[in-house]
Amino acid sequence: MAPHPDIQGKDYDCDSITPLSSLVQPAFWHDLVRLKIDVLKLSAESQPVTASYSAGKSIVDRETGQDVALGCQIALGGDAFDKQASIPAHTVAVCGVLKNFNTIEEFKSADKLALFNGLADELWTAVNSETALTDLSYLNKFLVLTFADLKKYKFFYWFAFPALVAKPAWEIDSSGWLSAEERLGGENLLSIYDSFSDLSQGKPSHPPYFIARQSAKSGYEVSSLSEWNSFFKDTPEDKRILGFVDPSANPQSPGWPLRNLLTLVNVRLGVKGPLNVLAWRDTEVTGPNHSWHSRLGVVSIPGVEQLDPQVRPTAVGWEKNTQGKLAPRLADLAPMMDPARLADQAVDLNLKLMRWRILPGLNLEKVAKTKCLLLGAGTLGCYVARTLMGWGVRTITFVDSARVSFSNPVRQPLFEFADCLEGGKPKAACAAESLKKIFPGMILIPRGVRGAGSVPVLYTGNWFMLNSSYSIGCDRNRYVHSNAGPSDPPALLEKTKTDVARLEELIDKHDAVFLLMDSRESRWLPTVIGASKGKIVMNAALGFDSFLVMRHGVRASRADGDSARLGCYYCNDIVAPADSLSDRTLDQMCTVTRPGLAAIASSTGVEILVSLLQHPKGLNAPAPKPGDESSESILGVVPHQLRGFLAQFSNKLITGAAYDKCTGCSETVLKEYESRGFEMALRAFNETGYLEKLTGLDKLHADSEAAMESVDWVEGGDGEGDDDF
């Protein structure tokens, strides 16, 4: 098949035909961005798209009173890539091909002529096929070339609507295009409208073409083009009407779809004219006083010879840009887009680019949907929150009772100097507001928030720091040393109970819990609740130049049995957590660490969480074995514990087994808490030795002391019989 290259689009027939103009809705570009990032990635394969056009419309100029024709437009909407999408009412569906390029250089240097000729060849082949009159979708098939600048939201595009050029050209008779109402009468047009509507019933869109004849009874009737021979069997040629839904509103210039239609009836049906052509512009009739806009003309093609099916006629159809030149168009959406939506898409862009080449199987949706509870909005909490946001996590909840102090902003990136004034803002509320300023897309939790106004995360006024001054906002010494009972103020007990219930509720509604507090004992209650509810619990703790990041293992009843159960923060302890803040100097009470340590520990904790979420076993993901770097997680190994040492700039992966006498995650503790709830927690808060007795650690201590006492210690002397060691 010999193509006739003519990218300049010089028109040889029906000079009065109005070319199609693309109308690309912003929703289409948004969907193209989604398709490019999530589906196509680096692929440049052509994609099917669906557009539509409607009958031509005009508006009345208020100053002159004259009708002004609107453009002959084909619309591409937000559902163009959806094969099942419904077409707008009273429109014609049009199939097309989109080819998106990865770079602007590829877009500019693409062999556009070859792409255009390929579509024109398909058109000519279809015209000469046996099914040419049954499926007419190929007649209006279009091509669109695009390049999407995903960072600047600029879209370069060029449409082509291939049309075959007839030689010699079709001619309109001297009367031109007349009002169909004047030629046929309003009643006959109404009968055409009714019959055309019946023809459209049960179809996803209006048929683009039809034929019409005078009915034997009254009025006119309509049929499909495929019925030409039988429908017009007894109808004289000068009474036959070829109709098409005309997207043009120009009285003397029908729309582009007529071109290929005339080629089809000439090649397949041998029609040379004179032929009545109805440019149907009345797909919507408003009532008995409807103003008819359709036009009727008589066309013919003189002296045409039989065309060779193997030689395609010249094709034209490249769309001109807004300056009237044969060049691409540009859609710049950035100025008109909602900044919040721009931010929302831009935040995920870098993450989704990971799936193009490096990690095609990365499940970003699972990460984004993970709800994270951060117990502590200090240095660790601030850095953890920022790293979670970097991974696309949308729901973050802070819990902290402290206020922002003047020493905080330089170390805690969610705070600034103004937050320290007037006694300091509540840390949790302030951190929440900062997250919202950084990225407005953080999800608002529709719950009551104390003292924070409308912020994206919740916080409570109290931490649950066992035996610490922040436990329930009361005098520490009295609270630590008093036993639960009548001596405790009723309001204090009730408040403590409410706070514990609140913590349970928060942990229950989140998927992952980060323990980021300043003291060891403050992590005990969240550890118990998290283990009881089967939540992911991440722990981060700092020394001066060392840090620990770990994930808590799953409780025994939830373990899969395939690997050893991993321990929690307390599994290596042989004593219950106790007050670590009393009788300490300032340097011991404050977290004195190298400034870079918190950022390292925080980001490490988040990375372990994300690796865990990518593991097929989730919470039951086994710890790596020594020397084995393989993992079922696409992000690599999922360590149980990682200990870092800045003095040596080294990290160590450590695996710790669960301890059946652990005060934090043993079944004994968990079952006791599940059965007695707050009563058990209150005893642990106030009763020294309670957890040791509950878990059997006290017996272990007694047995150890007894064993030590039974050892017969021999002290060395200076005698001659003594051995030297």
C-alpha positions, 0 to 999 in steps of 0.5 A, spaced: 500 500 500 503 506 497 502 512 502 501 519 500 505 523 505 502 530 506 503 532 513 501 539 511 494 537 510 492 541 503 485 540 502 483 538 495 475 537 496 469 540 499 473 547 501 467 549 505 467 543 510 469 545 517 475 542 520 474 538 527 477 542 533 479 538 539 476 540 546 480 537 551 477 537 558 482 538 564 479 532 567 482 528 561 489 531 563 488 529 570 487 522 568 493 522 563 497 523 569 494 517 573 495 513 567 502 515 566 504 514 573 501 508 575 500 504 569 504 506 563 510 508 567 516 508 561 511 504 556 510 508 550 505 504 547 499 507 544 492 507 548 485 507 546 481 513 547 474 515 546 471 522 545 465 525 543 461 530 539 455 533 539 450 537 534 453 544 532 450 549 536 450 557 536 449 562 540 445 569 539 450 575 539 446 580 544 448 586 540 447 584 533 442 579 534 445 574 529 447 567 530 454 566 532 456 559 530 460 555 536 466 551 534 466 544 530 469 541 537 470 534 539 471 533 546 475 529 550 473 528 557 476 525 564 473 518 562 476 517 555 481 511 557 475 508 560 472 503 555 466 502 560 464 509 560 458 512 558 457 517 553 454 524 554 447 524 552 445 526 545 452 525 542 456 521 538 462 516 540 468 517 537 474 512 537 481 514 537 488 512 539 493 516 544 500 515 544 504 519 549 512 520 549 516 520 555 520 526 553 519 532 550 525 531 545 521 524 543 515 528 542 518 533 537 522 528 533 517 523 533 515 520 525 508 524 525 507 522 518 508 515 519 503 515 525 498 519 521 499 515 515 498 508 519 491 511 521 490 513 514 491 506 511 487 503 516 481 507 514 482 506 507 483 498 508 476 499 512 473 502 507 474 497 502 472 491 507 466 487 507 464 490 513 465 497 511 457 499 512 456 495 518 461 498 523 462 505 521 466 507 527 473 507 523 470 513 519 472 518 525 477 515 528 483 520 530 490 520 533 493 524 538 500 525 540 502 527 547 507 529 552 506 530 559 510 534 564 508 531 570 512 536 574 510 543 571 503 540 569 504 542 562 501 538 556 503 538 549 498 535 544 497 534 537 490 532 534 489 529 527 483 527 524 484 523 518 480 524 512 481 521 505 481 527 499 476 525 493 479 527 486 476 530 483 472 534 489 465 533 491 461 539 489 455 542 492 450 545 487 449 552 486 443 553 491 448 551 497 446 549 504 439 551 505 435 550 511 432 543 512 426 546 515 425 550 508 426 544 504 422 539 508 418 542 512 418 542 520 413 536 520 417 532 516 423 534 520 420 532 527 418 525 524 426 524 522 427 526 529 422 521 532 425 516 527 432 518 528 431 517 536 428 510 535 434 508 531 438 511 537 435 507 542 439 501 546 445 504 543 451 507 547 451 514 543 447 517 537 449 513 530 454 518 526 450 517 520 443 515 517 439 514 511 432 517 510 426 517 505 419 519 505 414 514 508 409 511 505 404 513 510 406 520 512 413 524 514 420 521 513 423 514 516 430 513 518 435 507 517 442 505 518 447 506 512 448 498 512 440 498 509 442 502 503 440 497 498 434 495 501 431 501 504 432 505 498 430 499 493 423 503 491 426 510 492 428 515 486 435 517 487 433 524 487 429 523 493 434 519 497 437 522 503 444 521 506 444 524 513 450 525 519 450 528 525 453 535 524 458 538 529 458 544 525 454 550 526 456 554 520 450 555 515 454 554 509 460 549 512 458 542 514 462 538 519 468 534 518 465 527 519 462 528 512 468 527 508 469 520 509 462 519 509 462 521 502 468 517 500 465 511 503 458 511 499 462 513 493 467 507 494 462 502 496 455 504 493 458 507 487 454 513 489 456 519 484 450 524 486 446 528 485 445 526 492 441 529 498 445 530 504 442 532 511 447 536 516 443 534 522 444 539 527 437 537 531 439 531 536 435 535 541 428 538 540 425 542 545 418 542 543 413 544 538 416 551 537 423 548 536 427 552 532 430 548 526 438 548 525 439 542 520 441 544 513 440 540 507 445 540 500 445 537 494 452 534 492 455 530 486 462 528 484 464 529 477 467 524 472 470 520 478 474 513 476 474 506 479 479 507 485 485 502 486 484 499 493 491 498 493 493 505 493 490 510 498 488 517 496 491 522 499 489 524 507 489 530 510 487 532 518 492 535 522 489 540 527 492 547 527 494 550 533 491 557 536 495 561 531 493 557 525 499 554 524 500 546 523 504 545 530 502 542 537 498 545 542 500 547 549 495 546 555 498 549 562 494 547 568 498 549 573 495 556 574 488 553 574 489 548 579 487 547 586 494 548 590 492 543 595 491 538 589 497 540 586 501 538 592 497 532 593 499 529 586 506 532 587 507 528 594 506 522 591 510 523 584 517 521 587 514 515 590 510 512 584 517 513 580 520 508 584 515 503 581 517 505 573 524 501 574 527 500 580 521 497 584 515 495 580 512 491 585 512 496 591 505 497 594 505 504 595 497 504 597 498 499 603 503 504 606 499 510 604 493 507 608 497 505 614 494 509 620 500 511 625 500 513 632 506 517 634 506 517 642 511 523 643 511 529 639 519 531 641 525 530 637 523 523 635 516 524 633 518 530 629 522 526 625 518 520 624 512 524 622 516 527 616 519 521 614 512 518 614 509 524 610 515 522 605 513 515 604 506 518 603 502 516 609 496 520 610 494 519 617 498 521 623 496 522 630 500 525 636 500 524 643 504 528 648 502 532 654 508 537 654 509 544 651 514 547 646 520 550 650 525 554 647 530 549 647 525 545 642 525 548 635 533 547 633 532 540 634 525 538 633 523 540 626 515 541 626 516 547 631 519 554 631 520 560 635 513 563 635 511 556 638 515 557 645 512 564 647 507 565 652 508 558 655 509 554 649 504 551 645 501 544 646 506 540 642 501 535 639 497 540 637 502 544 634 506 538 631 499 537 628 498 544 625 505 544 622 504 538 618 497 541 615 502 547 613 507 542 610 502 538 606 494 540 607 492 533 604 494 530 611 487 527 613 483 530 618 480 525 624 473 527 625 474 527 633 473 532 638 480 535 640 482 538 646 485 545 645 487 544 638 481 547 634 481 543 627 487 540 626 489 533 622 491 529 628 488 527 635 492 528 641 491 527 649 493 532 654 496 526 658 501 521 657 501 514 660 508 514 663 509 509 668 511 512 675 513 519 671 511 526 673 507 526 666 503 520 668 496 523 670 498 530 671 499 529 679 504 530 684 509 524 682 511 522 689 504 521 692 502 517 685 508 513 685 508 511 692 500 510 694 497 504 692 490 504 689 484 505 694 480 509 698 486 514 699 486 516 692 482 522 690 476 519 686 477 524 680 484 522 680 482 515 679 476 517 674 481 521 670 486 516 669 481 510 667 478 515 662 486 516 659 487 509 659 481 508 655 483 513 651 489 510 649 486 504 648 481 507 643 487 510 639 491 504 639 485 500 636 484 505 631 491 505 628 495 500 624 502 502 627 504 505 634 511 508 635 513 509 642 518 515 642 518 517 649 523 520 653 523 514 659 523 507 659 517 506 663 512 510 659 513 505 654 510 499 658 502 500 657 502 502 650 506 495 649 501 491 653 495 494 649 499 494 642 501 486 643 494 485 646 490 488 639 495 485 634 498 492 632 505 493 629 509 497 635 515 500 633 520 503 638 526 508 638 530 510 643 536 514 644 543 514 648 548 519 647 551 517 641 547 510 640 540 508 638 536 502 638 530 501 633 526 495 633 519 492 632 515 488 637 514 481 635 507 478 635 504 475 641 504 467 641 497 466 640 497 470 633 504 467 631 504 463 625 509 458 628 514 458 622 519 462 625 521 464 632 517 469 636 520 475 636 521 479 643 519 486 645 522 492 648 522 489 655 523 481 653 531 482 656 529 485 662 529 481 669 525 486 673 519 490 671 520 497 669 520 503 674 521 510 675 527 512 672 526 520 672 526 521 680 533 524 683 536 525 677 540 531 675 538 535 669 543 532 664 540 525 666 533 528 666 534 531 659 535 527 653 542 528 651 544 526 645 548 528 639 544 532 634 544 528 628 542 521 632 534 522 632 534 523 625 537 517 623 534 513 628 527 516 626 528 515 619 530 508 620 524 506 624 520 508 619 524 504 613 523 498 618 516 499 618 515 500 610 519 494 609 515 490 614 508 492 610 511 490 604 513 483 607 508 478 605 507 475 612 506 482 615 507 482 623 510 475 622 515 477 618 522 473 620 528 477 622 534 475 618 539 470 619 546 472 620 549 472 614 543 471 610 541 478 606 535 475 602 528 477 604 521 476 601 520 484 602 522 487 596 525 493 600 530 488 603 531 485 610 526 486 615 530 487 622 528 485 629 532 490 632 538 495 629 543 498 634 547 504 631 553 507 634 555 514 631 562 513 635 564 507 630 559 509 625 556 502 625 550 499 625 548 492 628 542 487 626 540 484 633 535 478 633 532 477 640 527 472 642 520 473 646 521 471 653 515 467 656 516 472 663 516 478 659 512 484 663 510 487 656 508 481 652 508 475 655 501 471 655 500 472 662 500 479 662 496 480 656 491 475 658 491 479 665 490 485 662 484 483 657 481 480 663 481 485 668 483 491 664 484 498 668 484 495 675 490 491 672 494 497 669 492 501 676 496 495 680 502 496 675 502 503 676 502 503 683 504 496 686 511 495 687 513 488 685 506 487 682 509 485 675 514 481 677 509 477 681 505 476 676 510 474 671 514 469 675 520 474 675 520 474 683 521 467 683 526 467 678 530 472 683 529 468 689 531 462 685 537 465 683 539 468 690 538 461 693 543 458 688 548 464 689 547 462 697 548 455 695 555 456 692 561 454 696 565 460 695 573 459 697 577 465 698 584 465 696 590 465 701 597 466 702 599 459 704 603 455 700 598 450 698 594 455 694 593 455 687 595 461 683 590 464 678 
